[in-house]
């Protein structure tokens, strides 16, 4: 029996990876929602089992048209709080009216369920949406947690790795564990969840768990070059710094977001559960830190997040 999967925000880089994995299934119909279908490669948008609905995230009629006939909707929205909260609520409402039984929220991150509101501002929308889904009687929420995206971990913006200087920076002791998953591994798990009618609730998937010291050891093994470890201070000092920057200019999220992720990824508060849900889908082979390094050049690790979903 074919399953119809809706992908909201189908032109995004993560969504494209989810679609790539879904297309490997023999009995799947895909309904995509986006503002401009031309952003998708022609060979994707013209496939016979893919239907694209164009519209704005605020267009209720278009949202209902998109959701109609879907067994599950996977939200891949990425944007400001208006989109991530109000936009998702409109989408959930459309799914409810059109009798969609499962909704995969746009989470794909650390375990935000362990945080109080305001602790990690960019995760507050996920908390709002989880609570909103819990008020629904006919649609079940699905929340996929994966730690930090591995491509982002290596990016210049994140502030941990400097490819030019071959430096790994850290706060704390350096023995704190980083939990990380590549975009493609996360997308593969998301596609598997979409195809599994019994998958509901909060699910924990992970590519790898390693400390900065362990990552440094593996980097030397892969590239034959020992990275310099730069200690930037304690986790308490990181907390003070990120809070001060956020208070100074709360609207400038990009000025402090990476620091918030560094803090909450390593202070132990938002770790995924030890017994992961990975074994539920043995067809997915998670990419580890070492495997990721083995498949990329040292000089371009900072840039890998830019090519996610592009096929480059």
N, C-alpha and C positions, 0 to 999 in steps of 0.2 A: 504494500500500500504506500503510495507516494505521500511524502510530507511536504507541505508548503511552508517555506521559511521566509518571513519578511525581514529585510535588512534596512533599517532606518539610518539614513546618512551613508548610503551605499558607495558614494564616491570617495569617502575617506580612506586613508592608508590602511588602517586596521580592518575596516569593512571589506576592502578588496582582498585581503588575505583570507578572511572568513569565507568569502565567496569562492575563492580558489579552492579551498578545501571542500566546500559543499559541492562544487562541480565534479568532484571525484566520486560522489555518491550516484548510484544508478537511478534511484527513485526520489528525486527532489525537484520541486518547483520553487523558484526564487522570485519574490516580489521585492523590488527595491524602491526606496523613497529618497528623493534628493531634489535640489533646486535646479540642477542642470545636468541632464543625463550625458551631455557631450563630454563631460569630464571623465567618463568611463571609456576605456578602450572599445573601439567598435566591435571587436570580436567577442567582447563580454556582453555589451548591451543588445546585440543582435542574436544572441543564442536563443533557440526556441523555448527553452525552459526558464528564461528570465523575462520578467515583465517590469518595466520601470514606470513609476508614477512620479511626475514632477509636481512640486508644490512647495509652499513655505511651511515652516514648522508650526505656524499659527493658523493654517488653513484647515479648519475642522473637516470640511467636506473632502478635501484631498487626503487627509489622514485616514478618514473612514474608507475611502476608495482603496487606499493602500492596504489597510488592515483586513479588508474583506477577503475571506477565504483562507487566511493564514492560520496555521496550527500553532505557530510560535512567532513572536516578533523579537528580533535581536536589535537593540538600540546601540548604534555606534556614533551617537552624537558626541561632538567635542566642541566646547565653546564656553561662553560666560554663564553666569548663574541663571539668567533669563531662559537660555536654551536648556540648560541642564536640569532646571527645576520646572519652570512653567512649561517649557517645550515638551519635556518628558511627561508631565501630567496630562497635557492635551493628547499626547500619543497614547498613553495608558487608557484614557477615557475612550478614545476611538477604538482601541482594542477591545475594551469591555463591551461597547455597543455592538461590535462586529463578532462577538463570541470567540475571540482569541483566548486560548486557555493558559498560555504561558507568555511571560514577558521577561526577556533578559535585559536587565538594566545596564546602562553605560557606566560600569564601575571599573573593572580590570585594573586593580590597584592593590595596595596593602589593606590590611583588615581594618577598615574604617569603623566597623561595628563596635570596636573597643574604645573609640574616641568619643569624648563629649563634644557637643557643638562648640565651635570656635577654636578648638585645639589645632586643627589643621584646616584652615578656611576653604581650601579647594576640595576638601572631602565632604563638606557640609551638604552639598547637593545630593550626594549619594545617600546620606542619612535621611534627608527629606523624602527621597524617592522610595527608599525601603519602607519607611513608615507609611507612605501613601499607598503602596501596594498592599500593605497589611490591612488596609481598610476595605479592600476589594474582596468580594465573595466568589466571583466566577473566574477570576484570573489569578494565577499563581506567579509570584515573583521569583526570579532567578538572579543570583548575584555571584559573579565569577571573580575570585580574588587571585592575584598572581604575583604579589610583591611589587617590585619596581621593574619596569621594562628594561631589559638588558642593554638595548641600543641607547636608551636614555642614560643609563648608568655610565656608559663610556663617553657620552657627549660632552663637549666643551661647556655647554650651559650648566650641566649638572655640577661641575666644579670638583669632581673627584679625580679624573684622569686628565693629564696633560700629555698629549702624544708627542709634541715637539720636544719637551723636556724629559719625557718618559718618567713622569712623577705621579704617584698615587697619594692623594691627600686624605686625611681623616681626622675626625674628632673622637675623643674617647681613648680607649687603650689600643685600638686596632684589632682587637680580638672579637669585637662585636660582629655578629653575623649579618651579612647582606642576603636578602631573599630576592631572587631575580629570575625573570622569564623573558625569553625573546618574544617579539611581536608575533612571529610565525607560530611558535609553540602555543602561545595564548590563543591565537586564532584557530589553530587546529583543535584545541580543547573546546573552544566556543562552538565550532561547527559540530563537534561530537555531541555536545550538550543539546544543541538545537535539534539534532536528529534523534535524541533520546527522550521520548514522551514522559518518562518517569523522572527526569532530572529537574528538580525544583529546590528552592531554598538557597542557602549559602554554600558554595562549592569552592574548595581550595586546591588550586593547581600550581605547580612550581617547577621551574627548570633546574634551579640549583640553590644551595645555601653555602656561602663561603665568607670568611672574614677577609679583611683587606690584606692581612699577612698571607693568608692562603692564596688569595688572588695574585699577589705579588710573586709567590713561589711558582704558580702555574704560568704566569706571564714569562718568567725567566725560562721555564722549561720549554715553552712554545717558541719563543723568539730568540732565546739565547742572550737576552739582555736583562740585567737586573734593574728593576725600576727603583727610583729613589722614593722612600717613604717620607712624607712631610706631615708631621704632627701639628695640627692647628689649634689644639686646646682640648679642654674637657667637653663632654656633652652638655654640662651646665653652662659653659661659656658659649657654646653654639646656640643653646636655647635663648640666652640673654641677647645675643647678637641678632638672631632672626626676629625676636619679638620687638626689638628696638627699630629695626628696619620696617617692619610691618606697621608699627604705630606711627612712624614718620609719614608714610604715604600708603595707606591701606589699599588704595585703588590700583597701585602699581604692583600687581600680583607677581609679575615676572622678576621683580627686584628681590623677592624673598621666598618664592615658592620652592626653589631648589634646596634652600637651607632647611625648610620645613620637612621636605622629603628626606634629606640626609638625617635629620634628627629622629623622625619617627620610624624610619627604616632600620635604625640601629639601636634605639634605646630600649627595645624589647617589648614595647607596648602594643605594637600592631603586627607582630609575627603571625604567620599562618599556623594552623594546627600542625602538630608533629605528624599525625597520621593523615597524609594528604589524600585527595580524591584521585590522584594520578592513576592508581590501579584500575579504576572504573573503566578507563578507556586505554587498554593496552596497545591499541593501534597507533597511539601518539608516542613519539620518541622525543622526550624533552631535551632541549639543547642546554648543555652545561656551560659554565664560564669558560672552561678549557676548550670545549668543542667550538664555542663561538670564536675564541681567539684563533683556533686552528684554521678556521674558514675565512679569516679576514687578515688584512695587512696591518701591522702595528701602526704604521703612519696614518692610516685612515680610520682607526677605531673611533676617533672623535666625530667622524662624519657619517657613520653608518645609519644613524637615526633618520638622516635626510633622505635616504633612498628606500626606506621601508615602504612596501606596497607598490613600488614603481616598476619592479621587475629588473632593476639595474643590478 
